[in-house]
Amino acid sequence: MNVLILGSGGREHALAWKIKQSPKLSKLYIAPGNAGTASVGENIDMGISDFEKIKDFVLANNVDMLIVGPEVPLVEGIHDYFLADIQLKSIAVIGPVKNAALLEGSKDFAKDFMTKYDIPTAAYKTFRKETMNEGLAFLDTLKPPYVLKADGLAAGKGVIISESLSEAKVELKAMLSDNKFGAASDKVVIEEFLDGIELSVFVLTDGKSYKILPNAKDYKRIGEGDTGLNTGGMGSISPVPFATDEFMTKVENQIIKPTINGLSSEGIEYKGFIFFGLIKVDGNPVVIEYNVRMGDPEAESVIPRIKSDILDLFMGVTNGKLENSSIVIDERHSAAIMLVAGGYPERYKKGDPISGLDLIEDSIVFHAGTKQELDQIITNGGRVIAVTSLGKSMEEALDISYKNANKISFNRKYYREDLGDDLKILQN
């Protein structure tokens, strides 16, 4: 089987690393990929939204399956593009069609969907530029902190949480009137703040049946103690200690099943990953957001715990027989530590040489923002490297990852040294 993965980050390297292990694989391509994916497949210089170029490549190279890593091509309708083309429609695509991708592409759509199918989520209202005064008045009825979300995709930066009512009002005006997040904030969702601890739950579904993947917790803030600006993710841990069997049964019955059944009721044949961004409130799961792909950096801790042949699972998704596939999960814990460029998530430099990769022992190095330049691997993004380790305990996995993270060097390298501390407190 010839497989093409779209994307260039740590998630795509983790997927490529796992797919490479399948005996069903003949040839693996990654577009555009990074220095890490080049070690397990062939990188292709091709944009993730260049559908015509992707079509030409798929046909010329007899690609049997397309796996879409990031959300943008899905929201833009790449699966629909394949289904509508007589030459492409028989090719398997892992990733939902455009109207299903609205679960991530539109916060307002997702909130309406959850309300319709009685899926627990925070109370909310949606406002446009012409109803901004109503939005300002609605903020007056809430207690701090105030949560404002751009409706559309904003590269993970479209959420504002403010303790100040006056600041929240300024932000609402900036989003609706001043296009702070461009077209993504043509609509803004204002919702109640939920106090609890977050986790990520993932399923792979063929639209009827589903397999629950290992859960994880990611760390979004740049600073230790969860301070500072939001990032694309500073690392992740799997499993989450507080996600007990009892809690996960609630997740399945109150959230996963109603979501799958709701999509079916809407006439949407969903094939791919669903990411449930959850928060545990008073012992119960509540949905913060949906994503329509694997999370990143969660993929770097979740995928290494999947022992099954992932291509077998993907084939079950595409032929509608996922229920016949088995999924085996490694009982060990995993921890992924993200090494980032100095200055990230604001201004940072690219092109710095990376050293020490050959010194890594007992860890998997997933490249996120790297590039091969002659015989040197250099930085090529804000999030550069994820160091993932497996251990008998969360503490052991973290210790191994931190030990190896110290061996890797590049100019102004930074990583958080407190991952898991919040979970250790909960365990004690």
C-alpha positions in Angstrom: 0.0 0.0 0.0 1.3 3.5 -0.9 0.4 6.1 1.6 0.7 10.0 1.6 0.6 12.0 4.8 -0.2 15.7 4.6 1.6 17.9 7.1 5.0 18.8 8.5 4.9 18.7 12.3 5.4 16.4 15.2 2.0 14.8 14.7 2.9 13.9 11.2 6.3 12.5 12.2 4.6 10.3 14.9 2.1 9.1 12.3 4.8 8.3 9.8 6.9 6.6 12.4 4.0 4.3 13.3 2.9 3.6 9.7 6.4 2.7 8.8 6.1 -0.3 11.1 3.2 -1.8 9.2 3.9 -4.8 6.9 1.0 -3.5 4.7 3.1 -0.5 3.7 4.9 -0.4 0.4 5.8 3.3 0.0 5.4 6.2 2.4 5.3 9.9 1.3 5.0 13.0 3.5 4.1 16.4 2.1 5.9 18.6 2.9 7.4 16.7 5.9 10.5 17.6 7.9 14.0 16.3 8.7 12.5 13.6 10.9 9.9 12.3 8.5 12.7 12.0 5.8 14.2 9.2 7.9 11.0 7.0 7.6 9.6 8.1 4.2 10.1 10.4 1.3 9.4 14.1 1.7 7.5 15.8 -1.1 7.7 19.5 -1.6 4.0 20.2 -1.9 1.6 22.5 -0.1 -1.1 20.9 2.1 -3.8 23.1 0.4 -2.6 22.7 -3.2 -5.4 20.1 -4.1 -4.5 20.0 -7.8 -0.9 19.3 -7.2 -1.8 16.7 -4.6 -4.1 15.0 -7.2 -1.4 14.9 -9.8 1.1 13.4 -7.3 -1.5 10.8 -6.0 -2.3 9.6 -9.5 1.4 9.6 -10.7 2.6 7.6 -7.7 -0.3 5.2 -7.3 -1.2 6.4 -3.8 -3.8 4.2 -2.1 -4.4 6.2 1.0 -4.3 9.9 2.0 -3.9 10.7 5.7 -4.6 14.4 6.5 -2.6 15.6 9.5 -3.6 19.2 10.1 -7.1 20.7 10.2 -6.8 23.3 7.4 -7.1 21.0 4.4 -10.1 19.2 6.0 -11.9 22.5 6.7 -11.1 23.5 3.1 -12.7 20.3 1.9 -9.9 18.0 0.6 -12.0 14.9 1.3 -14.9 16.3 -0.7 -12.4 17.1 -3.5 -11.4 13.5 -3.7 -15.0 12.2 -3.5 -16.1 14.5 -6.4 -13.2 13.5 -8.7 -13.8 10.3 -10.7 -10.0 9.5 -10.7 -9.7 10.1 -6.9 -12.9 8.9 -5.4 -11.7 5.3 -4.9 -8.7 6.5 -2.9 -9.0 6.1 0.9 -9.0 9.4 2.8 -8.5 9.5 6.6 -10.2 12.8 7.7 -13.8 14.0 7.6 -15.6 15.8 4.8 -16.0 19.5 4.9 -19.4 19.8 6.7 -18.1 17.4 9.4 -14.9 19.4 9.7 -17.1 22.3 10.9 -16.9 20.7 14.3 -13.4 22.3 14.5 -13.8 25.0 11.8 -16.7 26.8 13.5 -17.0 27.1 17.3 -20.6 28.2 16.8 -21.5 25.1 14.7 -19.9 22.9 17.3 -21.7 24.5 20.2 -25.1 24.2 18.3 -24.3 20.6 17.6 -23.6 19.8 21.3 -26.7 21.6 22.4 -28.8 19.7 19.9 -27.6 16.3 21.0 -27.4 17.1 24.8 -23.6 16.8 24.9 -22.3 18.6 28.1 -20.6 21.9 27.3 -20.3 25.4 28.7 -23.3 27.8 28.3 -22.7 30.3 25.5 -24.0 32.9 23.1 -22.6 33.9 19.6 -22.3 37.5 18.4 -21.5 39.2 15.1 -20.3 42.8 14.4 -23.9 44.0 14.1 -24.8 42.5 17.5 -21.7 43.6 19.3 -23.6 45.8 21.7 -25.6 42.7 22.7 -22.3 40.9 23.3 -21.1 43.7 25.5 -24.3 43.5 27.5 -24.0 39.7 27.8 -20.5 40.1 29.3 -22.1 42.2 32.0 -24.2 39.2 33.1 -21.2 36.9 33.5 -18.7 36.4 36.3 -14.9 36.5 35.6 -12.9 35.1 34.0 -14.5 35.9 30.6 -14.0 33.5 27.7 -14.1 34.8 24.1 -13.5 32.4 21.1 -13.1 33.4 17.5 -15.6 31.2 15.5 -13.2 30.1 12.8 -9.6 28.7 12.6 -7.0 31.0 14.1 -4.0 28.8 14.3 -4.7 28.0 17.9 -4.6 31.6 19.0 -8.3 32.6 18.7 -9.2 32.1 22.4 -9.1 35.0 24.9 -9.5 34.4 28.6 -9.6 37.6 30.7 -10.1 38.3 34.4 -11.1 41.9 33.6 -14.5 42.9 32.3 -13.2 46.0 30.7 -10.4 44.1 29.0 -12.9 41.5 27.8 -15.0 44.2 26.2 -12.0 45.7 24.5 -11.1 42.3 23.1 -14.6 41.7 21.9 -14.5 45.0 20.0 -11.0 44.1 18.6 -12.3 40.7 17.4 -15.5 41.9 15.8 -14.8 45.4 14.7 -11.0 45.4 14.1 -10.7 41.9 12.6 -8.1 40.8 15.3 -8.2 37.3 13.9 -9.3 38.1 10.4 -12.3 36.3 9.0 -12.0 33.8 11.9 -13.5 36.4 14.3 -16.4 37.5 12.0 -18.4 35.7 14.7 -17.3 35.4 18.4 -18.6 32.8 20.9 -18.7 34.1 24.5 -19.1 31.2 27.0 -19.0 30.7 30.7 -15.7 29.8 32.3 -15.4 26.3 33.5 -13.1 25.6 36.5 -11.5 22.1 36.4 -8.6 20.1 35.0 -8.3 19.4 31.2 -7.6 16.3 29.2 -7.7 15.2 25.6 -9.6 12.1 24.5 -9.4 10.7 20.9 -11.4 8.2 18.9 -10.9 6.8 15.4 -14.3 6.2 13.7 -15.7 4.9 10.4 -18.9 6.8 11.2 -20.6 3.9 12.9 -18.2 2.1 15.2 -15.2 3.6 16.9 -12.0 2.8 18.8 -11.0 4.9 21.8 -7.3 5.8 21.7 -5.2 6.5 24.8 -6.1 9.7 26.6 -3.6 12.5 27.2 -3.0 15.8 28.8 -1.2 18.6 27.0 0.4 21.8 28.3 -0.5 24.9 26.3 1.2 27.7 28.2 4.8 28.7 27.5 5.7 29.3 31.1 6.0 26.9 34.0 3.1 26.8 36.4 0.9 27.2 33.3 1.8 30.9 32.9 2.4 33.2 29.9 1.1 32.9 26.4 -0.7 30.0 24.8 1.4 27.9 22.4 0.7 25.0 20.1 1.6 22.8 23.0 4.7 22.4 25.2 4.4 18.6 25.7 2.0 15.9 26.7 1.5 12.9 29.0 -0.5 9.7 28.5 -2.5 8.3 30.2 -4.0 11.0 32.5 -4.0 9.6 36.1 -7.4 11.1 37.0 -9.2 9.6 33.9 -10.4 6.6 35.8 -12.5 3.8 34.3 -15.6 5.4 35.9 -14.8 8.8 34.4 -14.0 7.3 31.0 -17.3 5.4 31.0 -19.0 8.8 31.5 -17.0 10.2 28.6 -18.1 7.4 26.3 -21.8 7.4 27.3 -22.3 11.2 27.6 -19.9 12.5 24.9 -18.5 10.0 22.5 -21.7 8.0 21.7 -23.9 11.1 21.3 -21.3 12.7 19.0 -21.1 9.6 16.7 -24.8 9.2 16.7 -25.4 12.9 16.2 -23.2 13.0 13.1 -25.0 9.9 11.8 -28.4 11.7 12.4 -27.1 14.7 10.4 -26.3 12.4 7.5 -22.6 12.9 7.9 -20.4 9.9 7.2 -17.4 10.7 9.4 -14.2 8.8 8.7 -11.2 9.7 10.7 -10.1 11.0 14.1 -12.2 13.0 16.5 -10.4 14.9 19.3 -12.5 15.8 22.4 -11.0 18.6 24.4 -12.5 18.0 27.8 -12.5 19.4 31.3 -13.3 17.5 34.4 -15.8 19.6 36.4 -17.1 18.2 39.8 -16.2 14.7 38.6 -18.0 15.0 35.3 -16.6 15.5 31.7 -17.6 18.6 29.8 -16.6 19.4 26.2 -14.4 22.5 25.7 -13.9 21.9 22.0 -13.8 19.4 19.1 -10.9 18.9 16.8 -11.2 16.8 13.6 -7.7 15.3 13.6 -5.1 14.0 16.1 -3.9 16.6 18.5 -0.3 17.9 18.6 1.6 17.4 20.9 -0.7 14.7 22.1 0.0 12.5 19.1 3.6 12.3 20.2 2.6 10.6 23.5 -0.5 8.7 22.3 0.7 7.1 19.1 3.7 5.3 20.7 1.2 3.6 23.0 -0.8 2.0 20.1 0.6 -1.5 19.6 -1.8 -2.5 16.8 -1.0 -2.1 13.1 -2.3 1.5 12.5 -2.8 0.8 8.8 -5.1 -2.0 9.6 -7.1 0.4 11.7 -7.1 3.0 8.9 -8.3 0.3 6.4 -11.2 -0.5 8.8 -12.1 3.2 8.8 -12.2 3.5 5.1 -14.1 0.2 4.4 -16.6 0.8 7.2 -15.5 -2.3 9.1 -13.6 -0.8 12.0 -15.5 -2.9 14.4 -13.7 -5.9 13.1 -10.3 -4.4 13.8 -8.7 -4.8 17.2 -6.7 -2.1 19.0 -4.1 -3.0 21.6 -2.7 -0.3 23.9 0.7 -0.4 25.6 0.0 -0.3 29.4 3.2 1.8 29.9 3.1 5.6 30.5 4.5 8.0 27.9 5.8 11.6 28.2 6.6 14.0 25.3 8.7 17.0 26.1 8.6 19.8 23.4 11.8 21.7 22.8 11.1 25.2 21.3 13.0 28.1 19.8 13.8 31.0 22.0 11.1 33.7 21.7 8.4 31.3 20.7 5.3 31.7 20.5 6.2 35.3 19.5 9.2 36.1 17.3 11.8 33.4 17.0 14.7 32.6 14.7 15.0 29.7 12.2 18.1 28.1 10.7 20.0 27.2 13.9 22.0 24.0 13.8 20.7 21.1 16.0 23.2 18.8 17.7 23.0 15.9 20.1 20.4 13.9 18.3 22.8 11.0 17.9 23.2 10.8 21.7 19.6 9.9 22.5 19.0 6.7 24.3 15.6 5.0 25.3 13.6 7.9 23.8 11.9 8.6 20.4 12.7 11.9 18.8 9.8 13.4 16.9 10.7 16.3 14.7 8.2 19.2 14.6 10.0 22.2 13.1 13.2 21.0 11.5 14.8 21.0 8.1 17.7 19.1 6.5 20.3 21.5 5.0 23.1 19.6 3.4 24.5 17.3 6.1 23.0 19.4 9.0 19.6 19.4 10.6 18.5 22.9 11.5 15.5 24.6 13.2 12.6 25.5 11.0 9.8 26.4 13.3 8.8 27.5 16.8 8.2 24.0 18.1 11.3 22.1 17.1 11.6 18.7 18.7 9.5 16.4 20.8 11.3 13.9 23.0 9.0 11.0 23.9 9.7 8.2 26.3 7.8 5.2 27.7 8.1 4.1 31.3 6.4 1.9 34.0 5.1 5.1 35.6 4.5 8.7 34.6 7.5 9.8 36.6 9.8 7.2 34.9 8.7 8.3 31.5 9.3 12.0 32.3 12.7 11.3 33.8 13.9 9.6 30.7 12.5 12.3 28.4 14.1 15.1 30.4 17.4 13.3 30.5 17.4 13.1 26.7 16.0 16.6 26.2 19.2 17.9 28.0 21.4 16.2 25.3 19.9 18.1 22.4 21.2 21.5 21.7 20.3 24.5 19.5 20.6 28.2 20.0 18.2 29.5 22.8 16.6 26.1 23.3 13.8 26.2 25.8 11.4 23.7 27.3 9.2 23.5 30.4 10.7 21.6 33.3 7.4 21.2 35.2 5.3 18.9 33.0 3.4 16.4 35.2 3.8 18.3 38.4 0.1 19.1 38.5 -0.8 15.5 38.0 1.7 14.3 40.7 -0.1 16.6 43.2 -3.4 15.0 42.3 -1.9 11.5 42.8 -0.7 12.4 46.3 
